[in-house]
Amino acid sequence: MKRTVILIVGACLLGFAHFVDGDEPAGQQADELRLLRAENNLLKSTNETLRAEVAKLKAENARLQALLERGGVGPETTPVDSRPKSDGVREEPTTMPATRPAIGVSVVDISAELLDKMRSDGIERPSRKGALVARVSPGSPAPKAGLQTLDIIVSVNMTQVTDAATFQAACLSTLEVGKQCSLQILRIAPLPGGKGHRWEARRLVAVPVPWADVKAAGEACPINFIGAVVRANSIGQPEAWLSVENVSTQDVVAFEVSIECFDRFDRPVSGYVKKSNKAEGISQTTVSPGQKHTGGWTLHGHDTTAKVTVTLLRVKLADGQEWVPKEGESVVISGESRK
């Protein structure tokens, strides 16, 4: 009897952590692991650059604020035209009018440090200079054209690209909304027999859209709720099952939800430990673009649950970006037991 009580208490303390899902994903092959390490290194390098950019922008903002308070340029100020230029991450112009044509990518320079990281991951030096794609905006023309992270853009509409700055200049001078543009890229491809990797030249075609459309697509929720239901598992415990669809243009690698539990009379069902009718769950199953997925969570301690309200808290995308709802925005679905 004592042992039975201990087991029950232990199950309660575990709380809402058990996720019921399908088959486990197969182990990554060696070449896939190398590519993933390379992408991880790139993301780390990009994050460091972005932090440096934020610090520079804060300093510049403080300088301009001081200038405005003085009412003009004082002898101790640095003229705006001579302030240091950034050599970090470049995006298609975001400070331009909303109608400015864009394809939806962020790029970085191919630095010596980045080349060293690639070499350590078994990726040879690219044959040409260019701008390395650090991020592809969901729902933009870039993923529709086939652009991927770690691609190197070497020309835009026959205009040569050697780094992030020349890519930005080429976009400003050659892109037109609704008119096809040609992108020459280099992409990592495995050698036959798994004996390393090489860079392959490819030509992609994209159709630029107004920057406002790219921004809106990137801010849209990557998944749709399709349905929710409450059902009992083999030992009679209630489970909340949720069906979703990936409506973005890249893999969803995880999402988190909050679940409110109610009985048949719509009364809150509080848990044994937290004394709250709310529980949380995380799905870490990769859902590809256009794919639907169904999974469930066991509602430990909420034994009389017959109805649930599921709210989406955040979504993690394959490129490391994270979607969270804006203030006043919510993605919610309700479901109940069919018995």
C-alpha positions as CSV (number, residue, x, y, z in Angstrom):
1,M,0.0,0.0,0.0
2,K,2.8,2.4,0.9
3,R,4.5,1.7,-2.4
4,T,1.3,2.4,-4.3
5,V,0.9,5.8,-2.6
6,I,4.5,6.7,-3.5
7,L,4.0,5.8,-7.1
8,I,0.8,7.9,-7.3
9,V,2.5,10.9,-5.7
10,G,5.5,10.6,-8.0
11,A,3.2,10.6,-11.0
12,C,1.5,13.7,-9.8
13,L,4.8,15.5,-9.2
14,L,5.8,14.8,-12.8
15,G,3.0,17.0,-13.8
16,F,2.1,17.6,-17.4
17,A,5.3,16.4,-19.2
18,H,4.4,13.3,-21.0
19,F,3.8,13.7,-24.8
20,V,2.2,10.9,-26.8
21,D,3.4,10.8,-30.4
22,G,4.3,8.6,-33.3
23,D,7.6,7.0,-34.2
24,E,10.9,8.5,-33.1
25,P,12.8,10.2,-36.0
26,A,15.6,8.2,-37.5
27,G,19.2,9.1,-36.5
28,Q,21.0,11.7,-38.7
29,Q,23.6,10.5,-41.2
30,A,27.1,11.8,-40.9
31,D,26.8,14.2,-43.8
32,E,23.6,15.6,-42.4
33,L,25.2,16.1,-39.0
34,R,28.0,18.1,-40.6
35,L,25.6,20.4,-42.4
36,L,23.6,20.9,-39.2
37,R,26.8,21.7,-37.3
38,A,27.8,24.2,-40.0
39,E,24.3,25.8,-39.8
40,N,24.5,26.0,-36.1
41,N,27.9,27.7,-36.3
42,L,26.5,30.2,-38.7
43,L,23.6,31.0,-36.5
44,K,25.9,31.5,-33.5
45,S,28.1,33.8,-35.6
46,T,25.1,35.7,-36.9
47,N,23.7,36.2,-33.3
48,E,27.1,37.6,-32.2
49,T,27.0,40.0,-35.1
50,L,23.5,41.1,-34.4
51,R,24.3,41.8,-30.8
52,A,27.2,44.0,-31.9
53,E,24.8,45.8,-34.4
54,V,22.3,46.5,-31.6
55,A,25.1,48.0,-29.4
56,K,26.2,50.2,-32.3
57,L,22.6,51.3,-33.0
58,K,22.0,52.2,-29.3
59,A,25.2,54.3,-29.2
60,E,24.2,56.0,-32.5
61,N,20.7,56.7,-31.1
62,A,22.2,58.2,-28.0
63,R,24.5,60.4,-30.1
64,L,21.6,61.6,-32.3
65,Q,19.5,62.3,-29.2
66,A,22.2,64.4,-27.7
67,L,22.6,66.2,-31.1
68,L,18.9,67.0,-31.1
69,E,18.9,68.4,-27.6
70,R,21.8,70.7,-28.6
71,G,19.9,71.9,-31.6
72,G,22.7,71.3,-34.1
73,V,26.1,69.8,-34.6
74,G,28.5,70.7,-31.9
75,P,32.3,70.6,-32.1
76,E,32.5,67.3,-30.1
77,T,30.0,65.4,-32.4
78,T,30.9,63.2,-35.3
79,P,29.2,64.2,-38.6
80,V,26.6,61.7,-39.6
81,D,28.2,61.0,-43.0
82,S,31.5,59.8,-41.4
83,R,30.0,57.4,-38.7
84,P,31.3,53.8,-38.9
85,K,29.6,51.7,-41.5
86,S,28.3,48.2,-40.4
87,D,29.8,45.1,-42.0
88,G,27.4,42.7,-40.3
89,V,24.1,41.1,-41.3
90,R,22.4,42.7,-44.2
91,E,18.8,42.4,-45.1
92,E,16.9,43.7,-48.1
93,P,16.2,47.3,-47.2
94,T,13.7,47.5,-44.3
95,T,13.9,51.2,-43.7
96,M,12.7,52.0,-47.2
97,P,9.1,52.5,-48.3
98,A,6.8,49.5,-47.8
99,T,6.6,49.2,-51.6
100,R,10.3,48.5,-52.0
101,P,10.8,45.2,-53.8
102,A,12.2,42.4,-51.7
103,I,12.7,38.6,-52.0
104,G,13.0,37.9,-48.2
105,V,16.5,37.0,-47.2
106,S,19.2,38.1,-44.7
107,V,22.8,37.6,-45.7
108,V,26.2,37.8,-44.0
109,D,29.8,38.3,-45.3
110,I,31.9,35.1,-45.8
111,S,34.5,35.9,-43.2
112,A,37.8,34.0,-42.6
113,E,36.3,32.8,-39.3
114,L,33.3,31.4,-41.1
115,L,35.5,29.7,-43.6
116,D,37.4,28.0,-40.8
117,K,34.2,26.8,-39.2
118,M,33.1,25.3,-42.5
119,R,36.4,23.6,-43.1
120,S,36.2,22.1,-39.6
121,D,32.8,20.6,-40.6
122,G,34.2,19.1,-43.8
123,I,33.0,21.7,-46.2
124,E,35.5,23.0,-48.8
125,R,36.2,26.6,-49.6
126,P,33.7,28.1,-52.1
127,S,35.0,28.8,-55.6
128,R,33.6,32.4,-55.7
129,K,32.9,35.2,-53.3
130,G,29.4,36.1,-52.5
131,A,26.8,36.7,-49.7
132,L,26.0,33.8,-47.4
133,V,22.2,33.4,-46.7
134,A,21.7,33.4,-43.0
135,R,17.9,33.4,-42.9
136,V,15.0,32.9,-45.3
137,S,11.8,34.7,-44.3
138,P,8.8,32.4,-44.1
139,G,6.2,33.0,-46.7
140,S,8.4,35.2,-48.8
141,P,9.5,34.8,-52.5
142,A,12.9,33.4,-51.4
143,P,11.8,30.0,-50.1
144,K,9.3,29.7,-53.0
145,A,12.3,30.2,-55.4
146,G,14.2,27.5,-53.5
147,L,16.7,29.6,-51.6
148,Q,18.0,27.9,-48.4
149,T,20.2,28.9,-45.5
150,L,23.9,28.4,-46.2
151,D,23.4,29.2,-49.9
152,I,25.9,31.7,-51.3
153,I,24.4,34.3,-53.6
154,V,27.0,35.3,-56.3
155,S,24.8,37.5,-58.6
156,V,21.4,39.2,-58.8
157,N,20.1,39.8,-62.3
158,M,23.7,39.4,-63.7
159,T,25.0,42.0,-61.2
160,Q,28.0,40.4,-59.3
161,V,27.7,39.9,-55.6
162,T,30.8,39.6,-53.5
163,D,29.6,40.4,-50.0
164,A,26.5,41.5,-48.0
165,A,26.9,45.1,-49.0
166,T,27.0,44.4,-52.8
167,F,24.0,42.1,-52.4
168,Q,22.0,44.9,-50.9
169,A,23.2,47.3,-53.6
170,A,22.2,44.8,-56.3
171,C,18.7,44.4,-54.8
172,L,18.2,48.2,-54.7
173,S,19.3,48.7,-58.3
174,T,17.8,45.7,-60.1
175,L,14.7,44.4,-58.3
176,E,11.2,45.3,-59.5
177,V,7.9,44.2,-57.8
178,G,6.2,41.5,-59.8
179,K,9.1,41.1,-62.3
180,Q,11.2,37.9,-62.2
181,C,14.8,38.2,-61.1
182,S,17.6,35.7,-61.7
183,L,19.8,34.6,-58.8
184,Q,23.0,32.7,-59.3
185,I,24.0,30.7,-56.2
186,L,26.4,28.2,-54.8
187,R,24.9,25.3,-52.7
188,I,26.6,22.6,-50.6
189,A,26.0,19.2,-52.1
190,P,27.4,15.8,-50.9
191,L,30.0,14.0,-52.9
192,P,29.2,10.5,-54.2
193,G,29.9,7.8,-51.7
194,G,29.6,10.2,-48.7
195,K,33.2,11.4,-49.2
196,G,32.7,15.0,-48.3
197,H,30.9,18.0,-49.9
198,R,31.3,20.4,-52.8
199,W,29.7,23.6,-53.9
200,E,27.3,23.3,-56.9
201,A,26.3,26.3,-59.0
202,R,22.6,26.8,-59.5
203,R,20.2,29.3,-61.0
204,L,17.0,30.3,-59.2
205,V,14.2,32.6,-60.3
206,A,12.3,34.7,-57.8
207,V,9.5,37.2,-58.1
208,P,10.0,40.2,-55.7
209,V,7.0,41.5,-53.7
210,P,6.7,44.7,-51.7
211,W,8.7,44.7,-48.5
212,A,5.5,45.1,-46.5
213,D,4.3,41.7,-47.8
214,V,7.5,40.0,-46.8
215,K,7.3,41.5,-43.3
216,A,3.6,40.5,-42.9
217,A,4.3,36.9,-44.1
218,G,7.2,36.6,-41.7
219,E,5.0,37.7,-38.8
220,A,2.1,35.3,-39.6
221,C,1.5,32.3,-37.4
222,P,3.4,29.3,-38.9
223,I,0.7,26.7,-37.9
224,N,-3.0,26.4,-38.0
225,F,-5.1,24.5,-35.4
226,I,-7.3,21.9,-37.1
227,G,-9.0,20.2,-34.2
228,A,-8.8,19.1,-30.6
229,V,-10.4,16.3,-28.6
230,V,-10.2,14.7,-25.1
231,R,-9.9,11.0,-24.9
232,A,-8.9,8.4,-22.2
233,N,-5.8,6.3,-22.5
234,S,-5.5,2.6,-21.7
235,I,-5.6,3.2,-17.9
236,G,-8.4,5.8,-18.0
237,Q,-6.4,9.0,-17.7
238,P,-7.6,11.9,-19.9
239,E,-5.4,13.0,-22.8
240,A,-5.7,16.2,-24.9
241,W,-5.1,15.5,-28.6
242,L,-4.4,18.3,-31.0
243,S,-4.2,18.4,-34.8
244,V,-2.2,21.1,-36.5
245,E,-1.0,22.0,-40.0
246,N,2.2,23.8,-41.0
247,V,1.2,26.7,-43.2
248,S,4.6,28.3,-43.4
249,T,7.4,27.7,-46.0
250,Q,9.9,26.0,-43.6
251,D,9.9,23.2,-41.1
252,V,8.3,23.7,-37.7
253,V,10.6,21.9,-35.2
254,A,8.6,22.6,-32.0
255,F,5.6,24.4,-30.5
256,E,4.3,25.0,-27.1
257,V,0.7,25.2,-25.9
258,S,-1.3,26.0,-22.8
259,I,-4.3,23.8,-22.0
260,E,-7.2,24.7,-19.7
261,C,-9.1,21.7,-18.3
262,F,-12.9,21.7,-17.6
263,D,-15.4,19.0,-16.7
264,R,-18.8,18.3,-18.4
265,F,-20.4,21.3,-16.6
266,D,-17.6,23.7,-17.8
267,R,-16.2,23.9,-14.3
268,P,-12.3,24.2,-14.0
269,V,-10.6,20.9,-13.2
270,S,-7.6,21.7,-10.9
271,G,-4.6,19.5,-10.7
272,Y,-3.5,17.7,-7.6
273,V,-0.3,19.6,-7.1
274,K,-0.5,23.1,-8.7
275,K,-4.2,23.6,-7.9
276,S,-4.8,25.1,-11.3
277,N,-6.8,24.0,-14.3
278,K,-4.0,25.0,-16.6
279,A,-1.3,22.6,-18.0
280,E,1.4,23.1,-20.6
281,G,2.7,20.8,-23.3
282,I,5.5,20.9,-25.9
283,S,5.6,19.1,-29.2
284,Q,9.1,18.5,-30.6
285,T,8.1,16.6,-33.7
286,T,9.2,18.3,-37.0
287,V,6.3,19.2,-39.2
288,S,7.2,20.0,-42.8
289,P,5.5,22.8,-44.9
290,G,2.0,21.7,-45.8
291,Q,2.1,18.7,-43.5
292,K,-0.5,17.9,-40.9
293,H,0.4,16.4,-37.5
294,T,-1.6,15.0,-34.6
295,G,-0.3,14.4,-31.1
296,G,-1.5,14.3,-27.5
297,W,-0.5,15.0,-23.9
298,T,-1.6,13.0,-20.8
299,L,-3.3,15.3,-18.4
300,H,-1.8,14.0,-15.1
301,G,-3.8,15.1,-12.1
302,H,-6.7,16.5,-14.1
303,D,-8.7,13.2,-14.0
304,T,-12.2,14.5,-14.5
305,T,-11.3,16.6,-17.6
306,A,-13.9,16.3,-20.4
307,K,-13.3,19.6,-22.2
308,V,-10.1,21.6,-23.0
309,T,-9.2,25.0,-24.4
310,V,-5.8,25.0,-26.2
311,T,-3.8,28.2,-26.7
312,L,-0.7,28.4,-28.8
313,L,2.2,30.0,-26.9
314,R,5.1,29.9,-29.3
315,V,6.5,28.1,-32.4
316,K,10.1,27.3,-33.2
317,L,11.2,27.3,-36.9
318,A,14.0,25.4,-38.5
319,D,16.2,28.5,-39.0
320,G,16.1,29.2,-35.3
321,Q,13.5,32.0,-35.4
322,E,10.6,31.9,-33.0
323,W,7.1,33.0,-33.5
324,V,5.1,34.4,-30.5
325,P,1.7,36.0,-30.6
326,K,1.5,39.8,-30.6
327,E,-0.4,41.7,-27.9
328,G,-4.1,41.1,-28.5
329,E,-3.4,38.2,-30.9
330,S,-4.3,34.6,-30.0
331,V,-4.5,31.2,-31.6
332,V,-7.1,29.1,-29.7
333,I,-9.1,26.0,-30.2
334,S,-11.5,24.0,-28.0
335,G,-12.3,20.3,-27.9
336,E,-14.1,17.8,-25.7
337,S,-14.6,14.1,-25.1
338,R,-16.8,12.3,-27.6
339,K,-18.2,10.0,-25.0
